[in-house]
Structure formats: C-alpha cells, structure tokens
Amino acid sequence: MKKFCILLSLLVILPVFLKAQKLLSLSGFADFTEGIWLTEGNWANGKSFKQEVDYYWGLNQKIIKVKTYGTINSETNEYGLRNEGIRSYNVKDSVLQFWEFDIYGGITSGTCFFEDKNLNYEYEYNGEFLRETWFYVDKNHYNYQIGSLKDGKIDKVYMKSSYCRVKK
C-alpha cells in the first residue's frame, strides 16, 4: 500500500513539475527561432512603430540571442539594428532573465516567462514597471502588447500590434 501511495504521488506531482520546468526553460523560445518576426503599429501617442526581431540559439542552446531592428533616428526615420539581447535561464535563482543592449548605450533587463504559449517580459523602465506580452495566435502570428503593471495587472497600454513570422 505504501508503494502504491508513493507511485500515485509521483504520477500527480511529476506532470506539474515537468510543466514548471518547461515554463522556466528556454524550450519555449524554440518556435521563435524559426523565422524573423515583423510588426508595424502605433504607440498610444500616435507615433509609428515598426520592428523586426530575430531570435536564434547561442552557446550550444544554453542562451537565446536576439537582434531587433527598428527606427534608430526619429528625425529621419532611419531604420537599422537597434538592440541586441540575451535570454538565459539563471540556475542559481531559478528564473529566466533577459538583457537588451541598445545603440544609445542603454541596457534593459528583467525576467521573462511563458504562460502556455504566451511570452511575457517584465522589467522596470524609466521608473515604471512594464510587461510586454506576445499572445499566441497560431504558429506564425502573435498579438503584441506593452503596458504598465499595477498590482500585477496591466494598468495602461502603450502599444498594441501583431507579429507575423517570415522565413530567414
């Protein structure tokens, strides 16, 4: 009877543990590495937003590297490489972290996590706590949103758009 209880406990706990491990691992990014993601939209203030994001594996699939292209000069609307980033699982703290390095010398860092197939980034920016979410639509489309967080919920939305995958 004791062996049965242990076995039953393992059968209940193991799927929960495996799901938690997947949420914290880099495996959720695998789908993002299979193309370049394009979006065009507008900020809440009306300014246009255009971006392409290229996710790819690095360091023997121990990190995700990201190159982001967008407007690099708002006066001339010059378009080019704007950010390079890294996504990595921090074993010590058991959390997915990210760092974005922009062409202006800025560094944005925070945590990222998956809820099912939705990808979330949370970070502080200019004194405000923000969440960026890629909402899964299908394997080639995500809806995208940037908003401020208050008490763990989106308080104000700054940007909504959608991403479409194109081949590399």
C-alpha positions in Angstrom: 0.0 0.0 0.0 2.9 2.4 0.9 4.5 1.8 -2.6 1.1 2.5 -4.2 0.8 5.8 -2.4 4.3 6.8 -3.4 3.7 5.9 -7.0 0.4 7.7 -7.1 2.0 10.8 -5.6 4.7 10.7 -8.3 2.1 10.4 -11.0 0.4 13.5 -9.7 3.5 15.6 -8.9 5.6 14.7 -11.9 3.4 16.4 -14.6 3.2 19.6 -12.5 7.0 19.6 -12.0 7.6 19.0 -15.8 5.3 21.8 -16.8 7.0 24.2 -14.3 10.4 23.2 -15.7 9.2 23.9 -19.3 7.9 27.3 -18.3 11.3 28.2 -16.8 13.4 26.6 -19.6 14.5 28.1 -22.9 12.4 25.5 -24.8 9.6 28.0 -25.2 11.8 30.1 -27.4 12.3 27.2 -29.9 9.4 28.3 -32.1 10.6 31.9 -32.1 13.9 30.9 -33.6 12.3 29.5 -36.8 11.9 32.8 -38.6 12.1 36.6 -38.3 9.1 38.3 -36.7 7.8 41.5 -38.2 5.3 44.1 -36.8 4.0 47.6 -37.6 1.8 49.6 -35.4 1.4 52.8 -33.4 2.3 53.8 -29.9 -0.5 55.2 -27.8 0.8 58.7 -28.6 0.3 58.1 -32.3 3.9 57.6 -33.3 4.5 54.8 -35.7 6.3 51.6 -34.7 8.0 49.1 -37.0 10.2 46.3 -35.9 11.7 43.0 -36.9 13.0 40.6 -34.3 15.4 37.7 -35.0 15.7 35.1 -32.2 18.4 32.5 -32.5 20.2 30.0 -30.3 23.7 30.6 -28.8 26.2 28.9 -26.6 25.2 25.4 -27.6 21.5 26.2 -27.0 22.1 27.5 -23.4 21.1 31.0 -24.3 18.8 32.8 -26.8 20.3 35.7 -28.7 18.1 38.4 -30.2 18.7 41.1 -32.8 16.0 43.8 -33.1 15.8 46.2 -36.0 13.7 49.4 -35.8 13.8 53.1 -36.0 17.2 54.4 -34.9 16.7 58.1 -35.7 13.2 59.5 -35.1 14.0 62.7 -37.0 15.0 60.9 -40.2 13.1 57.6 -39.6 16.4 55.8 -40.3 15.9 52.0 -39.8 18.5 49.7 -38.6 19.9 47.4 -35.9 18.6 48.9 -32.6 19.1 46.3 -29.9 20.9 43.0 -29.3 19.8 40.9 -26.4 20.2 37.7 -24.5 17.7 35.3 -22.8 19.1 32.9 -20.3 18.0 30.6 -17.5 19.5 31.6 -14.2 20.2 28.3 -12.4 21.0 30.0 -9.1 17.7 32.0 -8.9 15.6 29.5 -11.0 14.3 32.3 -13.3 14.5 33.2 -17.0 16.3 36.5 -17.4 16.8 38.9 -20.3 19.1 41.7 -21.2 18.7 44.2 -24.1 21.6 46.4 -25.1 20.6 49.3 -27.4 22.6 51.5 -29.8 22.3 54.5 -27.4 24.2 52.8 -24.6 21.1 51.7 -22.7 20.6 48.3 -21.0 17.2 47.0 -20.2 17.0 43.8 -18.1 14.3 41.8 -16.3 12.6 38.5 -16.2 10.6 36.6 -18.8 8.2 33.7 -18.6 5.8 31.6 -20.6 2.1 31.2 -19.8 1.1 28.4 -22.1 2.4 29.7 -25.5 2.3 33.4 -24.4 5.7 35.0 -23.8 5.9 37.7 -21.1 8.7 40.1 -20.3 8.6 42.1 -17.1 11.1 44.9 -16.3 11.5 48.4 -14.9 11.9 51.2 -17.5 12.1 54.9 -16.7 10.7 54.3 -13.2 7.8 52.3 -14.4 7.2 48.5 -14.2 6.3 47.2 -17.6 5.1 44.0 -19.2 5.5 43.1 -22.8 3.4 40.1 -23.9 3.4 38.1 -27.1 -0.1 36.5 -27.2 0.0 33.3 -29.2 -2.5 33.3 -32.2 -1.0 30.5 -34.3 2.5 29.2 -35.2 3.1 32.3 -37.5 1.3 35.0 -35.6 1.3 36.6 -32.2 -0.6 39.7 -30.9 1.7 42.0 -29.0 1.2 44.4 -26.2 3.3 46.7 -24.0 1.7 48.0 -20.8 2.4 49.3 -17.3 1.8 47.0 -14.4 0.0 47.9 -11.2 -0.8 45.3 -8.6 0.2 42.6 -11.1 -2.3 43.7 -13.7 -2.0 45.8 -16.9 -2.9 49.4 -15.9 -2.1 51.4 -19.0 -1.5 50.1 -22.6 1.3 51.8 -24.6 1.3 49.7 -27.7 -0.7 47.0 -29.4 0.3 45.3 -32.6 0.8 41.9 -34.1 3.8 40.0 -35.2 4.0 37.8 -38.3 6.7 35.2 -38.9 8.7 35.3 -42.2 11.4 32.9 -43.3 15.0 33.7 -42.6 
